[in-house]
Amino acid sequence: MPMAVPAPNAAQGLARTDDRPKVFNQLCIACHALGGQGGNVGPPLDAVGDRHDAEYIKRWLRDPFAVKSNSRMPKLPITEEQVQELSAFLAHQTKSKAPGADGAEAADGGAKEQMP
C-alpha cells in the first residue's frame, strides 16, 4: 500500500554551493569545511584569506609539497584556470565574509601572513 511521506525541507541541512567554484564543491569540500559544512581531514577554510594571500594560495594549490614538504594535502589534478579561480575565491574568505560580519576591512589594511 502506498504511503505518504513528507518531503524533506530543502533549506534544512543542505550545503550552500551556489556561491562557490564548482571545483571547490567537487574536491576541496571533501577534506575541508567552510561555513561549518564539509570534511575535517584538512583545516577549515573559513577566514583563510585573513591568513594567506592569493599568491600563497596559488603556490599551495599548484604543489603543496613545494610549500610544505610534510603536507598532508595531495597535489590536486586541477588546471591553471582552476588554480586561479580557487585562489581568488579562497583569498576572499575572510572574517568579514563570515555570517553576521559587517563587511568591514581588516584593521591591518589587508596584510597577510606568509607561513610555510
ROMAR-135490 format. One record per residue: residue in three letters; x negated, z, y of N, C-alpha, C in turn. Coordinates in steps of 0.001 Angstrom, whole numbers, padded with zeros to 6 digits, always signed. Atoms other than C-alpha are relative to their C-alpha. Layout:
REM ROMAR-135490
ALAXZYXZYXZY;...
//
This chain:
REM ROMAR-135490
MET-000843+000000-001172+000000+000000+000000-000897+000000+001246;PRO+000796+000028-001228-001457-000917+003453+000185+001285+000799;MET-000045-001214-000785-002294+001982+005685-000512-000290+001412;ALA+000426+000177-001391-002547+002052+009479-001129+000977+000303;VAL+001153-000825-000380-005876+003334+010737-000260-000238+001480;PRO+000250+000200-001419-006581+003963+014421-001301-000782+000232;ALA+001197+000761-000352-009044+001550+015966-001008+000930+000650;PRO+001007-000851-000632-012348+003105+016993-000012-000220+001503;ASN+000131+000082-001445-012823+003847+020647-001304-000734+000295;ALA+001179+000838-000232-015230+001088+021707-000992+000638+000964;ALA+000900-000611-000981-016668+003171+024560-000711+001224-000564;GLN+000550-001229+000543-017498+006114+022336-001098-000303-001012;GLY+001070+000073+000966-020859+006253+020604-000727-001327-000101;LEU+000690+001283+000071-021955+002668+021260-001101-000070+001050;ALA+001121+000138-000922-025287+001895+022859+000301-001046+001064;ARG-000100+000997-001069-025318+000133+026216-001097-001023-000256;THR+001012+001020+000253-027076-003178+025689+000035-001126+001019;ASP-000162+001126-000908-025846-005490+028430-001026-000028+001127;ASP+000958-000052-001092-028465-004337+030941-001446-000016-000499;ARG+001331-000026+000614-031434-004625+028570-000373-001380-000525;PRO+000414+001274+000598-033527-007602+027483+000345-000031-001488;LYS-000375+000177+001404-032459-008979+024119-001096+000503-000936;VAL+001106-000413+000864-035915-008370+022641-000116+001527-000039;PHE+000006-001467-000002-035689-004702+023687+000988+000508-001046;ASN-001034-000413+000952-032481-004370+021685-000345-000379-001437;GLN+000362+000450+001338-033990-006236+018740-001188+000772-000572;LEU+001229-000622+000506-037373-004473+018499-000214+001428+000488;CYS+000434-001273-000589-038027-001590+020869+000893+001169-000383;ILE-000965-001074+000217-034874+000436+020306-000058+000552-001433;ALA+000132-000493+001374-035663+000735+016590-000909+001228-000070;CYS+000955-001112+000017-038515+003143+017388+000076+000897+001228;HIS-000023-000733-001266-037931+004245+020994+001425+000226+000480;ALA-001293-000294-000604-034975+005925+022669-000040-000343+001486;LEU-000188+000206-001433-033667+005033+026104+001401+000494+000304;GLY-001308-000557-000322-030850+006993+027669+000615+000780-001149;GLY-000495-000803+001109-030587+009181+024580+000414-000796-001220;GLN-000389+000836+001132-029984+006234+022244-001206-000767-000508;GLY+001086+000756+000597-032412+004652+019829-000791+000849-000981;GLY+000831-000651+001004-035195+005647+017481-000793+001167+000544;ASN+000832-001132-000404-037514+008619+017507-001398-000063-000609;VAL+001351+000181+000540-040670+007207+015913-001009+000006+001147;GLY+000843+000044-001187-042216+006433+019295+000599+000865+001096;PRO-000510-000839-001086-041827+008300+022576+001198-000645+000696;PRO-001114+000547-000777-038650+007932+024634-000541-000830+001165;LEU+000450+000886-001077-038904+005195+027265+000687+000295+001332;ASP-000591-000409-001268-036856+006991+029918-001139+000304+000986;ALA+000967-000237-001079-038865+007004+033176-001418-000453-000343;VAL+001340+000508+000316-041778+005115+031555-000621-000684+001218;GLY+000487+000626-001225-042045+003267+034881-000595+000980+000986;ASP+000636-001037-000825-042984+006564+036532-001397+000318-000513;ARG+001289-000323+000624-045932+006891+034147-000961-001177-000041;HIS+000847+001188+000162-047189+003311+033818+000538-001145+000842;ASP-000431+001165-000770-047121+000208+035993+000164-001212-000916;ALA-000301+001194+000797-046140-003276+034821-001252-000588-000643;GLU+001232+000563+000572-049762-004395+034293-000456+000783-001226;TYR+000344-000833+001150-050488-001465+031991+000943-000307-001163;ILE-000996+000262+001047-047265-002112+030076-000249-001364-000641;LYS+000321+001327+000560-048203-005793+029678-001169+000100-000971;ARG+001166-000156+000890-051603-004857+028213+000415+000708-001292;TRP-000453-000766+001159-049918-002348+025909+000823-000874-000946;LEU-000860+000836+000835-047313-004826+024683-000779-001113-000689;ARG+000793+001080+000600-049867-007574+024070-000833+000504-001167;ASP+000855-000534+001057-052144-005338+021997-000178+001505+000188;PRO+000091-001454-000161-051537-001578+021749-001352+000574-000422;PHE+001271-000516+000499-054797-001078+019813-001152-000252+000972;ALA+001020+000251-001013-056847-002582+022643+000070+001053+001106;VAL-000187-001035-001012-055421+000100+024939-000292+001378-000583;LYS+000174-001293+000671-055421+002993+022470-000280-000281-001474;SER+000431+000417+001335-057374+002488+019257+000748+000685-001135;ASN-000731-000688+001060-055358+005047+017286+001513-000054+000208;SER-001424+000161-000271-051952+003797+018429+000796-000093-001293;ARG-000917+000131+001136-049054+004166+016009+000887-001226+000161;MET-000840+001164-000253-047327+001196+017622-000683-001259-000520;PRO+000600+001240+000505-047910-002093+015830-000054-001071+001088;LYS+000000+001169-000881-048822-005302+017581+001265-000785-000334;LEU-001303+000621+000218-045432-006931+018048-000065-001528+000014;PRO-000059+001464+000019-044595-010563+017260+000875-000512+001151;ILE-000776+000421-001161-043437-011339+020808-000782-001032+000811;THR+000597+001054-000813-044072-014239+023141-000459+000564+001344;GLU+000443-000414-001339-045761-014028+026528+001205+000140+000934;GLU-001220-000109-000812-042362-014633+028124+000699+001334-000264;GLN-000611-001279+000346-041012-011605+026264-000825+001176+000521;VAL+000873-001028-000588-044032-009531+027355+000330+000169+001469;GLN-000325-000047-001426-043236-010435+030967+001357+000657+000231;GLU-001349-000541-000142-039545-009638+030548+000034+001495-000305;LEU+000014-001409+000378-040165-006321+028774-000773+000854+000995;SER+000803-000801-000935-042878-005158+031164+000739+000206+001314;ALA-000783-000152-001231-040658-005818+034185+001136+001003-000220;PHE-001099-000904+000317-037737-004019+032537-000506+001437-000129;LEU+000509-001344+000235-039812-001036+031406-000595+000617+001262;ALA+000578-000525-001240-041652-000684+034728+001082+000494+000959;HIS-001116-000428-000849-038244-000275+036385+000780+001169-000588;GLN-000644-001184+000589-037240+002566+034051-000641+001232+000624;THR+000527-001135-000749-037802+005434+036481+001048+001099+000060;LYS-000962-001107-000137-036196+008794+037159+001152-000399+000899;SER-001076+000428-000894-034225+007097+039926+001016-000879-000724;LYS-000934+000802+000806-032622+004898+037225+000793+000860-000970;ALA-000673-000888+000938-031513+007925+035211+001428+000270+000456;PRO-001374-000310-000371-027815+008785+035111+000044+001162+000989;GLY-000137-001042-001000-026893+010804+038188-001060-000026+001076;ALA+001049+000068-001009-030002+009827+040152+000536-000687+001249;ASP-000496+000548-001262-029564+008945+043796-000660-001313+000392;GLY+000641+001282-000280-031834+005879+043676-001147+000087+000982;ALA+001090-000159-000953-034483+007325+045998-001320-000390-000648;GLU+001327+000359+000479-038038+006071+045672-000794+001257-000328;ALA+000860-001129+000337-040687+008316+044157-000738+000484+001237;ALA+000647-000595-001169-042276+010694+046656-001438-000450+000148;ASP+001400+000414-000069-045758+009395+045788-000161-001466+000392;GLY+000076+001394-000430-044918+005894+047018-000089-000968-001153;GLY-000020+000902+001141-044743+004484+043514-001322-000088-000736;ALA+001289+000025+000701-048326+005247+042401+000219+000324-001467;LYS-000149-000194+001441-048635+005055+038634-001284+000541-000592;GLU+001140-000532+000706-050907+006956+036342-000504-001034-000991;GLN+000605+000930+000951-053300+004793+034343-000585+000808-001138;MET+000447-000775+001148-053601+006500+030966-000396-000931-001127;PRO+000396+000844+001140-055391+005127+027908+001047-000068-001067;
//
